[in-house]
Amino acid sequence: MGIIGGLIVAFGLVTIPLPGPGWLTVIAGLFVLATEFTWAERLLEYTKKQVKRWTDWVTSQPVWVRIVIALATALFVYGVVVLVLHVFGVPSWVPGWVPLWH
């Protein structure tokens, strides 16, 4: 399970800057690693505490702050998508009517 968990974490770390579930994949890999390793279990517990802290903080904020956080997140994801499309090009399976450069 250690090798499988390590591969899942590695895949998650590689995909963090890309749109998609990068951090979720890392956490899933930590779940797998935590079945065998104490250090992974401690790291997973620390991660869960930090996620809960962040979630509690965000939910305690006024609506306008949550909207700003959501917009900043959306702009970041949009920027990553544009950067990935610029570097790797638009996939051939994307329909021609989609307003992207080719």
Buried (B, 14 or more C-beta within 10 A) or exposed (E): EEEEBBEBBEBBBEBEEEEEEBBEBBBBBBBBBBEEBEEBBEBBEEBEEEEEEEEEEEEEEEEEEEEEEEEEEEEEEEEBEEEBBEEEEBEEEEEEEEEBEE
